[in-house]
């Protein structure tokens, strides 16, 4: 017969086993929700890219690609890091009220900052010489996109942080479907101008849908119910200084990191001054850049686990290694498939006029393997460990090299040089991040 101590030990081990199984199940189900939603959302966005190319024609699509890239450049500072701050601090919040307090503060801070961003875009369009004829009015009309984009990014980060993956899936799919349908209608009715107007309409409808259908917290009127049925304004004390400090470092770091996806088109536009050439390079980037959502999902879904276990470096190291092993085989297989099928993919999807996009498409497809296996995961782990300042300075150095390299390669090799520059920077940033992270995980463990 078992003694009381033995029975107690068995019960303790059984409880630990239950928790482990439950956490694994929750993680797996969360991954399935987010992964499926992201696949659907990316397919919708990808379908939109194909439709826009076909409906607009090379010149209009080139104008759109350049103008949207400029918008994306400003959006690197989206909301002063509101979404990143929400993901980090809501993941670590002690209770629901603290989570809502961080959400409300982040949104209010982000809206003020994005209004400044929009004003900056408008002034840039008016007073800075632009390389493509006809792009100035397009950029002026698109200047206020950041205000609508903020809500989407912050709430996706919030839903990830609180583990509401099922709701996150519905929210993401709804947003992308709404944008696709409205934008197609807008292009059909009024070309590129109709596309821009339809995007603004989508942002308004999306906000109403979020609050009244999905019942997401309304940051402009957060009033959690008390036990007696009354309501009060959130007054949870939060560390605003720490929130802003983290958000600044992570935003600047992410900005320089994401510049790798943007600078090539901006530099290309200013050097070649031809909307058709910009369109061809943009077509080459559509699929290789679109599938970056896959390692992005994996890293973002695991981010709360890394952040919560920042002091348990053994756990962080093991989870990171498992993720890299999975992504190594998957991304390599996908890269090889895209390289082999590059010509039929470009011809069938985008048309015969984009034959010049095949070689840069193959180069960028190879780059996907490097980014998915090394750069993306290592960068997210560094940020989750609170190394936002270190990550920022690493990215600053990488971008400086990227600018010089891209200018030289584009001058000599055009769109092929732009693609080669992207892959070389992927490789360099991956090597540096791997060395830094290895030092942190193995020496400080």
C-alpha positions in Angstrom: 0.0 0.0 0.0 1.2 3.5 -0.7 1.8 5.9 2.2 0.5 9.4 2.3 3.7 10.9 1.2 3.9 8.6 -1.9 0.3 9.4 -2.8 0.9 13.1 -2.4 4.0 12.9 -4.7 2.0 11.0 -7.3 -0.8 13.6 -7.1 1.7 16.5 -7.5 3.3 14.8 -10.5 -0.1 14.1 -12.0 -1.1 17.8 -11.6 2.2 18.9 -13.2 1.5 16.5 -16.1 -2.0 17.9 -16.6 -0.7 21.5 -16.7 1.9 20.5 -19.2 -0.6 18.7 -21.5 -3.1 21.6 -21.1 -0.5 24.2 -22.0 0.6 22.2 -25.0 -3.0 21.8 -26.2 -3.7 25.6 -25.7 -0.5 26.4 -27.6 -1.3 24.0 -30.4 -4.9 25.3 -30.7 -3.7 28.9 -30.6 -1.2 28.2 -33.3 -3.9 26.5 -35.5 -6.2 29.5 -35.1 -3.6 32.1 -35.8 -1.9 30.1 -38.5 -5.1 29.3 -40.4 -6.3 32.9 -40.1 -3.0 34.2 -41.3 -3.0 31.9 -44.3 -6.5 33.1 -45.2 -5.6 36.7 -44.6 -2.4 36.5 -46.6 -4.2 34.7 -49.5 -6.8 37.5 -49.5 -4.0 40.1 -49.5 -2.1 38.2 -52.1 -5.2 37.9 -54.3 -5.6 41.6 -53.9 -2.1 42.2 -55.2 -2.8 40.2 -58.3 -6.1 41.9 -58.9 -4.6 45.3 -58.4 -1.8 44.6 -60.9 -4.3 43.4 -63.5 -6.9 46.2 -63.0 -4.5 49.2 -62.7 -2.0 48.4 -65.4 1.8 48.9 -65.2 1.9 52.7 -64.9 -0.9 53.1 -62.2 0.4 50.1 -60.3 3.9 51.6 -60.3 2.6 54.9 -58.9 0.7 52.9 -56.2 3.7 50.7 -55.4 6.0 53.8 -54.9 3.4 55.8 -53.0 2.5 52.9 -50.7 6.2 52.2 -50.1 6.6 55.8 -48.9 3.6 55.4 -46.6 5.2 52.1 -45.3 8.4 54.0 -44.7 6.5 56.4 -42.3 4.6 53.5 -40.8 7.8 52.1 -39.6 7.2 54.4 -36.6 3.5 53.4 -36.5 1.9 54.6 -33.3 5.2 55.3 -31.5 5.5 51.5 -31.0 2.0 51.2 -29.5 1.4 47.7 -30.9 4.8 46.4 -29.7 4.3 47.9 -26.3 0.8 46.3 -26.0 2.2 42.9 -27.0 5.0 43.1 -24.4 3.2 44.7 -21.4 -0.2 43.1 -21.8 1.5 39.7 -22.0 3.0 40.5 -18.6 -0.1 42.2 -17.0 -1.2 40.8 -13.7 -4.9 41.3 -14.3 -7.5 42.2 -16.9 -7.8 45.8 -15.7 -4.0 46.4 -16.1 -4.3 44.9 -19.6 -7.0 47.4 -20.5 -5.1 50.3 -19.0 -2.1 49.6 -21.2 -4.4 49.1 -24.2 -6.1 52.5 -23.7 -2.8 54.3 -23.0 -1.2 52.8 -26.1 -4.1 53.7 -28.4 -4.3 57.3 -27.2 -0.5 57.7 -27.5 -0.5 56.1 -31.0 -3.4 58.2 -32.4 -1.6 61.4 -31.5 1.7 60.2 -33.0 0.1 58.9 -36.2 -1.7 62.2 -36.8 1.8 63.8 -36.8 3.0 61.0 -39.2 0.1 61.7 -41.6 1.0 65.4 -41.5 4.6 64.5 -42.3 3.6 62.4 -45.2 1.4 65.2 -46.6 4.2 67.8 -46.3 6.7 65.3 -47.8 4.4 64.9 -50.8 4.0 68.7 -51.2 7.5 69.9 -50.8 10.0 67.0 -51.5 10.8 66.3 -55.2 9.3 62.9 -56.2 10.9 60.8 -59.0 7.7 59.6 -60.7 5.4 61.8 -62.7 1.9 61.8 -61.2 2.8 60.3 -57.9 2.4 63.5 -55.8 -1.5 63.7 -55.8 -1.6 59.9 -55.1 0.7 60.3 -52.1 -1.3 63.3 -50.8 -4.5 61.3 -50.9 -2.9 58.3 -49.1 -1.3 60.5 -46.4 -3.9 59.6 -43.7 -3.6 55.8 -44.0 -1.6 55.5 -40.8 -4.5 56.7 -38.6 -6.7 53.8 -39.8 -3.9 51.3 -39.8 -3.1 51.9 -36.1 -6.3 50.4 -34.8 -5.7 47.1 -36.7 -2.1 46.7 -35.5 -2.8 47.5 -31.9 -5.8 45.2 -31.5 -4.1 42.3 -33.2 -1.3 42.7 -30.7 -3.8 42.9 -27.8 -5.6 39.8 -28.9 -2.4 37.9 -29.3 -1.2 39.0 -25.8 -4.4 38.0 -24.0 -4.5 34.7 -25.9 -7.9 35.3 -27.7 -6.6 33.6 -30.8 -10.1 32.5 -32.1 -11.2 36.1 -32.0 -7.9 37.3 -33.5 -8.5 34.9 -36.4 -12.0 36.3 -37.1 -10.8 39.9 -36.7 -7.8 39.4 -39.1 -9.9 37.6 -41.8 -12.7 40.2 -41.6 -10.3 43.2 -42.0 -8.5 41.7 -45.0 -11.7 40.6 -46.8 -13.3 44.0 -46.2 -10.2 45.8 -47.7 -10.1 43.5 -50.7 -13.8 43.8 -51.6 -14.0 47.6 -51.1 -10.7 48.2 -52.9 -11.7 46.1 -56.0 -15.0 48.1 -56.1 -13.1 51.3 -55.8 -10.6 50.5 -58.6 -13.5 49.4 -60.8 -15.4 52.6 -60.2 -12.6 55.2 -60.2 -9.2 53.6 -60.7 -6.4 54.4 -58.2 -8.4 57.3 -56.7 -11.3 54.9 -56.0 -8.9 52.5 -54.4 -7.7 55.1 -51.9 -11.2 56.3 -51.0 -12.4 52.7 -50.5 -9.5 52.1 -48.1 -10.7 54.9 -45.9 -14.3 53.7 -46.0 -13.0 50.2 -45.0 -11.2 51.6 -41.9 -14.4 53.2 -40.7 -16.5 50.1 -41.2 -13.9 47.9 -39.6 -14.0 50.1 -36.4 -17.7 49.8 -36.2 -17.6 46.0 -36.8 -14.9 45.6 -34.1 -16.8 47.4 -31.4 -20.4 46.4 -32.2 -20.1 42.9 -33.6 -16.9 41.5 -32.1 -17.3 43.5 -28.8 -13.7 44.5 -28.6 -12.8 47.0 -25.9 -13.6 50.5 -27.0 -10.5 52.4 -26.1 -12.4 55.7 -26.2 -14.8 54.5 -23.6 -13.4 51.6 -21.5 -15.7 51.1 -18.6 -15.3 47.6 -17.1 -18.3 46.4 -15.0 -17.9 46.1 -11.2 -19.4 43.3 -9.2 -22.4 45.5 -8.3 -23.2 46.1 -12.0 -21.9 49.7 -12.1 -19.1 50.8 -14.3 -16.0 53.0 -13.8 -13.2 54.4 -15.9 -10.0 52.4 -15.8 -7.7 53.9 -13.2 -5.2 51.0 -12.9 -1.7 52.4 -12.3 0.7 51.5 -15.1 4.3 52.2 -15.7 4.0 54.7 -18.6 7.7 55.6 -18.6 8.8 52.0 -19.0 6.1 51.4 -21.6 7.3 54.5 -23.7 10.9 53.6 -23.2 10.5 50.0 -24.4 8.2 51.1 -27.3 10.7 53.7 -28.5 13.6 51.2 -28.6 11.6 48.4 -30.2 10.0 50.8 -32.7 13.3 52.2 -33.8 14.8 48.7 -34.0 11.8 47.3 -35.9 11.8 50.4 -38.2 15.4 49.8 -39.2 14.7 46.1 -39.5 11.7 46.6 -41.8 13.6 49.2 -43.9 15.1 46.1 -45.6 11.7 45.6 -47.2 11.2 49.2 -48.2 14.4 51.0 -49.1 15.0 48.9 -52.3 11.8 50.3 -53.9 12.4 53.8 -52.8 16.1 53.8 -54.0 15.0 52.1 -57.2 12.4 54.7 -57.9 14.8 57.6 -57.4 17.6 56.0 -59.5 15.6 54.7 -62.5 12.7 57.2 -62.4 10.5 54.8 -64.3 7.1 53.6 -62.9 7.2 50.4 -65.1 10.5 49.3 -63.7 9.3 49.9 -60.2 6.2 47.8 -61.0 8.3 44.9 -62.3 10.4 44.8 -59.1 7.3 45.1 -57.0 5.8 42.1 -58.7 9.0 40.2 -58.0 8.7 40.9 -54.3 5.0 40.1 -53.9 5.2 36.4 -53.2 8.6 36.2 -51.4 7.6 39.1 -49.1 4.1 37.8 -48.6 5.2 34.4 -47.4 7.2 36.1 -44.7 4.0 35.9 -42.7 4.7 32.3 -41.9 7.8 32.8 -39.7 6.1 36.0 -38.5 3.2 34.0 -37.1 5.5 31.5 -35.4 7.6 34.2 -33.8 4.7 36.4 -32.8 2.6 33.5 -31.4 5.7 32.4 -29.3 6.5 35.9 -28.2 4.4 35.9 -25.0 6.1 32.6 -24.0 9.5 34.1 -24.6 8.6 37.3 -22.7 7.1 35.4 -19.7 10.1 33.2 -19.4 12.8 35.8 -20.0 14.5 34.8 -16.8 14.5 31.1 -17.8 17.2 31.1 -20.5 17.2 27.3 -20.7 13.5 27.3 -21.7 14.1 30.2 -24.2 17.1 28.4 -25.8 15.2 25.1 -26.2 12.1 26.8 -27.7 14.2 28.8 -30.1 16.1 25.7 -31.3 12.8 23.8 -31.9 11.4 26.7 -33.9 14.5 27.0 -36.0 14.6 23.3 -36.8 11.0 23.4 -38.0 11.5 26.5 -40.0 14.8 25.3 -41.6 13.2 22.3 -43.4 9.9 24.1 -44.2 11.4 27.3 -45.6 14.1 25.5 -47.6 11.6 23.3 -49.3 9.3 26.3 -50.1 12.3 28.3 -51.4 13.4 25.6 -53.8 9.9 25.1 -55.1 9.5 28.9 -55.8 12.9 29.1 -57.5 12.1 26.1 -59.8 8.6 27.3 -60.7 9.5 31.0 -60.9 8.8 31.6 -64.6 5.4 29.9 -64.8 4.4 31.6 -61.5 5.2 35.1 -62.8 3.7 34.5 -66.2 0.5 32.9 -65.1 -0.2 35.1 -62.1 1.0 38.5 -63.3 1.2 38.2 -67.1 3.9 38.1 -69.9 4.8 41.7 -69.5 6.6 40.9 -66.2 9.2 38.5 -67.6 11.9 40.7 -66.2 10.6 39.9 -62.7 11.6 36.2 -62.8 15.3 36.5 -61.8 14.8 38.9 -58.9 11.9 36.7 -57.8 14.2 33.7 -57.7 16.8 35.6 -55.7 14.3 36.9 -53.2 12.8 33.3 -52.9 16.2 32.1 -51.8 16.4 35.0 -49.3 13.1 33.8 -47.7 14.9 30.7 -46.4 17.6 32.8 -44.7 15.0 35.2 -43.2 12.6 32.5 -42.0 15.2 30.3 -40.4 17.5 32.8 -38.8 16.8 36.5 -39.0 13.1 36.6 -37.9 13.3 34.2 -35.0 16.5 35.6 -33.5 15.3 39.2 -33.8 12.0 38.4 -31.9 13.8 36.4 -29.2 16.2 39.4 -28.6 13.2 41.8 -28.3 11.2 39.4 -26.0 14.3 39.2 -23.6 14.1 42.9 -23.2 17.1 43.6 -25.4 15.2 46.2 -27.4 18.0 48.8 -27.2 20.7 46.3 -28.3 18.4 45.1 -31.2 17.8 48.7 -32.2 21.5 49.5 -32.6 22.2 46.3 -34.5 19.5 47.2 -37.0 20.7 50.8 -37.3 24.1 49.5 -38.4 22.6 46.9 -40.8 20.4 49.6 -42.5 23.4 51.9 -43.1 25.2 49.1 -44.9 22.0 48.3 -46.7 21.6 51.8 -48.1 25.1 51.9 -49.4 24.9 48.4 -50.8 21.6 48.9 -52.5 22.6 52.2 -54.2 25.7 50.5 -55.7 23.9 47.4 -56.8 20.9 49.2 -58.3 23.2 51.5 -60.3 25.0 48.6 -61.8 22.4 45.8 -62.0 19.0 47.4 -61.7 16.2 45.3 -60.2 18.5 42.3 -60.0 20.9 44.3 -57.9 18.1 45.4 -55.6 17.1 41.8 -55.0 20.8 40.7 -54.4 21.2 43.6 -51.9 18.1 42.4 -49.9 19.5 38.8 -49.6 23.0 39.9 -48.7 21.5 42.1 -45.9 19.3 39.1 -44.7 22.5 37.1 -44.4 24.5 39.7 -42.6 21.8 40.6 -40.1 21.1 36.8 -39.4 24.8 36.2 -38.7 25.1 39.1 -36.3 21.8 38.4 -34.5 22.8 34.7 -34.1 26.2 35.6 -32.6 24.7 38.1 -30.1 21.8 35.8 -29.1 24.2 32.9 -28.6 26.3 35.0 -26.3 23.3 35.9 -24.2 21.8 32.5 -24.0 24.9 30.4 -23.4 27.1 32.7 -21.4 24.4 34.2 -19.1 22.5 31.0 -18.5 
